[in-house]
Amino acid sequence: MSSAPKATRFFLIAGEPSGDRLGAALMRGLRKELGARAEFIGVGGAAMQAEGLESLFDIKDIAVMGMAEVLPKLRMLKRRIEQTAQAVIASAPDALITIDAPGFGLRVAARARAQSSGKFIHYVAPSVWAWRPKRAEMMARHTDHLLALLPFEPPYFERVSLACDFVGHPVVEATEGLSQNRAELRAALDLPREAPLLMLLPGSRRGEVTRLGPIFMQTAKRVSADLPGLEIVVPAAENVADLVADLAGSLGLPCHVIDPRGRPFAQAERRKFQAMGACDVALAASGTVSLELAAMGVPMVIGYKMNWLTAQMVRRLVKIDTATLVNLLVEEKVVPEYFQENCTAEKLAPALLSLFPANAPARQHQIDAATKALAALGRGGLAPSERAARSVLAALQH
C-alpha cells in the first residue's frame, strides 16, 4: 500500500495589509498547484486567516513604517522577531516566505537561517532602484529566491547572484472581471447616480490617516466650493475604520464610508474596488492604491506626508523623481504628486478639479497611461498568484 504524498510546509510572514493580501493570493496559488499537500503556518491578517492560516499574533503589532513610528515599539518588535524566528525553527518548514515588510521578515530569516534547512524566499523586491541600493546585497545574504512585482526589478538582484522572478502585480488579479461601468457600480453600492463623486484614500495605517485625513478633508471642502453637488466616498481599511468614520463625520459634506468591518474579506475587497470604479476622481496616499485606482480606470492625484524625521532621511536617500508606480511604469509624470510641504488643500484642490470634466485631456491621458501600466504588470496573462506559486515551487527544486 503506497503512502500519501508528503505535505509541503510553508511558513509565511506578512507584516501589513498589502502583504496580507499578497499572502492570501499566494496561498490560493500554492493550493491550486499542490492541493491538500500545501500546509500553511505563520503570521498574517484577515485575508490570510480567511485562507486557513492561524496567525501567531495580530499583525497590527508589526504594521509600522518609518523611524519615528518604529522607535516607540522597538522592544515589542524585538520580542515578535524572536518569537517568530523560534516558531520557524520549531516548525522546520520547506520554505520560509517573508512577504513585503523586509525590516521584520529579514530579521526573522537572519535569526532562523542557521537552524533551518528550508528555502528562504522573499515576496516583493525592495525598491533598490529608488533608494538604498545596497539592500540588494543584504537581501542576497538572507534569501535564496526573490519574487518581484515590477518587470524592471530582477536585474538589480541578479547582479548580486540572487535569483529573482517577475511574477506580476496582484492588482491585475484583484480587479479581474470587475465591471468598470460607473452607473452599474453606483447602483450596486447605492451611491448617487448623477452627483460628482470624489474618492478620498488617506492610507491604511493610523499614522497616515492622522496626518493625511484632515488635509484630504480640507481639500474636499475646497473642491466642493467649485463643484456643486459633490459627494465624497471613503473606503476604510479595517484597522483604521473607526478613525476614518470620525473624520468623515466631521466633514460637513455628503460622505459615504465603505466600511469593511463585519464582512468576509473577499466581499469587502470587492466592494472597495467597486467603490473606486464608481467615482469620477480620487485623492490618494502614495502606495499600491495608485495601481488599484488605475486598474479601475479612475484618474487621481497623489498626496503624502511623512513624519518629519522619516522625511529627512528619505530625501537624502531617494534616487528617483516620482513615487507613483503608474508614473514609473510609463516613464512619464502623468499622475500629479504633492509631497510633504506641498501636500496642502490649496495645491491639491485645483489638481483634482482639472480631472473632473469628462473631456479633460489630463483625464484621458491618465486613463491611457493606466492601460499601458497594467499591461506591463501582467494584465492579460497568467494570474500573478499562479506565477508566484510556480516560482516558489521551482525554487524548492534547486
C-alpha positions in Angstrom: 0.0 0.0 0.0 1.6 3.3 -1.1 1.8 6.1 1.4 0.2 9.5 0.9 2.3 12.2 -0.8 4.4 14.2 1.6 3.0 17.6 2.5 4.9 20.8 1.7 5.0 23.1 4.7 5.2 26.9 4.1 5.9 29.4 6.9 4.5 32.8 5.7 5.1 36.2 7.3 3.1 39.2 6.3 3.6 42.4 8.2 0.9 44.8 6.9 -2.5 44.8 5.0 -0.9 44.8 1.5 1.3 41.9 2.3 -1.6 40.1 3.9 -3.5 40.3 0.6 -0.4 39.1 -1.3 0.0 36.2 1.1 -3.7 35.1 0.8 -3.4 35.1 -3.1 -0.1 33.1 -2.9 -1.8 30.6 -0.6 -4.6 30.1 -3.1 -2.0 29.7 -5.9 0.0 27.1 -3.9 -3.1 25.2 -3.0 -4.1 25.2 -6.7 -0.7 23.6 -7.5 -0.4 21.2 -4.5 -4.0 20.7 -3.3 -4.2 19.4 0.2 -0.4 18.8 0.3 0.1 22.5 1.0 0.4 23.4 4.7 0.5 26.9 6.0 1.6 28.4 9.3 3.0 31.8 10.3 1.9 35.4 10.7 -0.9 37.1 8.7 -4.0 39.2 8.8 -7.6 38.8 7.9 -7.0 37.8 4.3 -4.6 35.0 5.1 -6.7 33.8 8.0 -9.6 33.6 5.6 -7.5 31.1 3.7 -6.9 29.0 6.8 -3.8 30.5 8.4 -3.7 30.6 12.2 -1.6 33.7 12.9 0.9 33.6 15.7 -0.2 37.2 16.7 -2.1 40.2 15.4 -0.2 41.8 12.5 -1.1 45.2 14.0 1.8 44.6 16.3 4.3 44.9 13.5 2.5 47.1 10.9 4.6 50.2 11.5 6.7 52.2 9.0 9.3 54.9 9.5 11.9 55.6 12.1 9.8 57.7 14.3 7.0 55.2 14.3 9.2 52.2 15.0 11.2 53.6 17.9 8.3 53.5 20.5 7.6 49.9 19.5 11.2 48.7 19.3 11.1 46.4 22.4 7.9 44.8 21.3 9.1 44.3 17.8 12.2 42.6 19.0 10.1 40.2 21.0 7.9 39.4 18.0 11.0 38.8 15.8 12.4 36.4 18.3 9.1 34.6 18.8 8.6 34.2 15.1 12.2 33.0 14.5 11.7 30.3 17.2 8.5 29.3 15.6 10.2 28.9 12.2 12.9 26.8 13.7 10.4 24.6 15.6 8.2 24.0 12.6 11.0 23.2 10.1 9.2 24.4 7.0 10.2 23.5 3.5 10.1 27.3 2.8 10.0 30.4 4.8 8.3 33.1 2.7 8.5 36.6 4.0 6.1 39.0 2.3 7.0 42.7 1.9 7.9 44.4 5.3 11.6 43.3 5.0 12.5 45.2 8.2 10.7 42.5 10.1 10.8 39.5 7.8 14.6 39.6 7.0 15.4 39.9 10.7 13.4 36.7 11.3 15.2 35.0 8.4 18.6 36.0 9.7 17.9 34.5 13.2 16.4 31.3 11.8 18.8 30.6 8.9 21.5 28.8 10.9 19.0 26.3 12.4 16.6 25.8 9.4 17.2 23.8 6.2 14.3 25.1 4.2 14.4 27.7 1.4 14.2 31.3 2.3 12.0 33.3 -0.2 11.0 36.9 -0.1 7.9 38.2 -1.9 8.1 41.8 -3.1 11.5 43.0 -4.1 12.6 46.1 -2.1 12.8 49.3 -4.2 16.6 49.3 -4.6 16.1 51.2 -7.9 14.6 54.1 -5.8 16.8 54.2 -2.7 19.4 52.2 -0.6 20.7 50.1 -3.5 22.9 48.1 -1.1 19.7 46.4 0.2 20.1 44.0 -2.8 23.3 42.7 -1.2 21.7 42.4 2.2 18.7 40.5 0.7 21.1 38.1 -1.0 22.7 37.2 2.3 19.5 36.1 3.9 17.4 35.0 0.9 17.5 32.1 -1.6 14.9 33.4 -4.0 13.0 36.6 -4.7 9.6 37.4 -6.2 9.3 40.8 -7.9 6.1 42.7 -8.7 7.6 45.1 -11.3 9.1 44.0 -14.6 12.2 46.0 -14.4 13.4 44.7 -11.0 15.1 41.3 -11.5 18.4 42.6 -12.9 19.0 44.6 -9.8 19.2 41.4 -7.8 20.6 39.0 -10.4 23.7 41.2 -10.5 24.4 40.2 -6.8 23.6 36.5 -7.6 20.2 36.4 -6.1 17.6 34.5 -8.2 14.6 36.8 -8.9 11.5 36.2 -10.9 9.0 38.8 -12.1 5.6 37.3 -11.2 3.2 40.2 -12.0 1.3 42.6 -9.7 -1.6 41.3 -7.6 -3.8 44.3 -8.6 -4.1 42.7 -12.0 -5.8 39.7 -10.4 -7.8 41.5 -7.8 -9.6 43.6 -10.3 -10.1 40.9 -13.0 -13.7 40.6 -14.2 -15.0 43.7 -12.3 -17.3 46.0 -14.2 -16.0 49.5 -14.9 -19.4 50.9 -15.8 -19.9 53.7 -13.3 -23.7 53.6 -13.5 -23.7 49.9 -12.6 -21.2 50.3 -9.8 -23.1 53.2 -8.2 -26.3 51.2 -8.3 -24.6 48.2 -6.8 -23.4 50.3 -3.8 -26.5 52.6 -3.6 -24.4 55.6 -4.4 -26.0 58.7 -6.0 -26.4 58.2 -9.8 -25.7 61.7 -11.0 -23.6 63.5 -8.4 -19.9 64.1 -9.0 -18.1 61.6 -6.7 -14.6 62.3 -5.2 -12.9 59.4 -3.5 -10.5 60.0 -0.6 -7.9 57.4 0.3 -5.8 58.7 3.2 -4.0 55.4 3.9 -4.2 52.2 5.8 -2.1 53.0 8.8 -3.2 55.1 11.7 -0.2 57.4 11.4 -1.0 58.0 7.7 -4.7 58.7 8.4 -3.9 61.0 11.3 -1.5 63.1 9.1 -3.4 63.0 5.8 -7.0 62.7 6.8 -7.5 66.4 7.8 -5.7 67.6 4.7 -7.8 65.5 2.4 -11.0 66.6 4.1 -10.0 70.3 3.8 -9.2 69.6 0.1 -12.7 68.0 -0.4 -14.3 71.2 1.0 -12.4 73.4 -1.4 -13.3 71.2 -4.4 -17.0 71.2 -3.3 -17.0 75.0 -3.3 -16.2 74.9 -7.1 -18.2 71.8 -7.9 -21.8 72.0 -6.6 -23.4 68.7 -5.6 -20.0 67.0 -4.8 -20.3 63.9 -2.7 -17.4 62.0 -1.0 -16.6 58.3 -0.9 -14.1 57.0 1.6 -13.1 53.3 1.6 -11.6 52.4 5.0 -9.1 49.8 5.9 -10.4 47.6 8.8 -7.7 48.7 11.3 -8.5 52.4 10.7 -12.2 52.3 10.0 -13.1 54.0 13.3 -10.7 56.8 12.6 -11.9 57.3 9.1 -15.6 57.3 10.2 -14.8 60.1 12.7 -13.1 62.2 10.0 -15.9 61.6 7.6 -18.5 62.7 10.3 -16.7 66.0 10.7 -16.5 66.8 7.0 -19.8 68.6 6.6 -20.4 67.2 3.1 -22.4 64.1 2.0 -19.9 61.3 2.7 -20.2 57.6 2.1 -17.8 55.4 4.1 -17.1 52.0 2.7 -16.6 50.1 5.9 -15.2 46.5 5.6 -15.9 45.5 9.2 -18.2 42.5 9.6 -17.9 41.4 6.0 -15.9 38.4 4.7 -12.5 39.6 3.3 -13.2 38.8 -0.3 -16.6 40.6 -0.2 -15.0 43.7 1.5 -12.3 43.9 -1.2 -14.8 43.6 -4.0 -16.9 46.5 -2.5 -13.7 48.6 -2.2 -12.9 48.1 -5.9 -16.5 48.7 -6.9 -16.5 52.0 -4.9 -13.3 53.0 -6.7 -14.8 52.4 -10.1 -17.9 54.3 -9.2 -16.0 57.5 -8.5 -15.0 60.2 -11.0 -11.7 61.3 -9.5 -9.6 60.2 -6.4 -7.2 61.8 -4.0 -5.0 59.1 -2.6 -2.0 58.5 -0.3 1.1 57.3 -2.1 1.4 53.5 -2.4 -0.2 50.5 -4.1 -3.6 52.2 -4.0 -2.5 54.2 -7.1 -2.4 51.0 -9.1 -5.7 49.9 -7.8 -7.3 53.1 -8.9 -5.5 52.8 -12.3 -6.9 49.3 -12.7 -10.4 50.6 -12.2 -9.9 53.5 -14.6 -10.0 56.3 -12.1 -7.9 59.5 -12.6 -6.1 60.5 -9.5 -3.9 63.0 -7.6 -1.4 61.7 -5.0 -0.7 63.4 -1.8 1.6 62.2 1.1 3.2 63.5 4.3 5.7 61.5 6.3 6.8 62.1 9.9 9.4 64.9 9.7 12.3 62.8 10.8 11.5 60.0 8.3 11.1 62.5 5.5 14.5 64.0 6.1 16.1 60.5 5.9 14.2 59.6 2.7 15.1 62.8 1.0 18.8 62.1 1.5 18.5 58.6 0.1 15.9 58.7 -2.7 17.2 58.4 -6.3 14.0 58.9 -8.3 11.8 61.9 -9.0 8.4 60.2 -8.7 6.9 57.8 -6.1 3.8 56.8 -8.1 4.0 53.4 -9.7 1.9 54.4 -12.7 4.4 57.2 -13.5 7.4 54.8 -13.1 5.9 52.2 -15.4 5.1 54.6 -18.2 8.2 56.7 -17.6 6.2 59.9 -17.5 4.6 62.0 -14.7 1.0 61.6 -15.8 -0.3 61.4 -12.2 0.3 64.7 -10.2 2.1 64.2 -6.9 2.2 66.6 -3.9 4.5 65.6 -1.0 5.4 67.0 2.4 5.1 70.8 2.4 3.4 70.7 -1.0 0.7 68.4 0.3 -1.8 71.1 1.1 -5.5 71.7 0.3 -4.6 74.8 -1.7 -2.5 72.8 -4.1 -4.4 69.5 -4.2 -7.9 71.0 -4.9 -7.0 72.7 -8.3 -5.3 69.5 -9.5 -8.4 67.4 -8.7 -10.8 69.9 -10.3 -8.8 69.7 -13.5 -9.6 66.0 -13.8 -13.4 66.1 -13.4 -14.5 67.2 -16.9 -15.2 64.1 -19.0 -13.3 65.6 -21.9 -10.3 66.9 -20.0 -7.1 65.9 -21.8 -5.3 65.2 -18.5 -8.1 62.8 -17.5 -7.8 60.8 -20.8 -4.0 60.9 -20.6 -4.1 59.2 -17.2 -6.6 56.5 -18.4 -4.4 55.7 -21.4 -1.3 55.5 -19.2 -3.1 53.2 -16.8 -3.9 50.8 -19.6 -0.2 50.7 -20.5 0.9 50.3 -16.9 -1.4 47.4 -16.2 -0.3 45.6 -19.3 3.3 45.9 -18.1 2.2 44.3 -14.8 0.8 41.2 -16.4 -2.8 42.0 -17.2 -4.0 39.6 -19.9 -1.5 36.8 -18.9 -1.3 34.1 -16.2 -2.6 35.3 -12.8 0.2 36.7 -10.6 -0.8 34.3 -7.7 -0.2 31.3 -10.0 3.0 32.7 -11.4 4.2 33.4 -7.8 3.2 29.9 -6.7 5.1 28.3 -9.6 8.1 30.4 -8.9 8.1 29.3 -5.3 7.8 25.6 -6.2 10.6 25.9 -8.8 12.8 27.4 -6.2 12.2 24.4 -3.9 13.6 22.1 -6.6 17.0 23.9 -6.7 
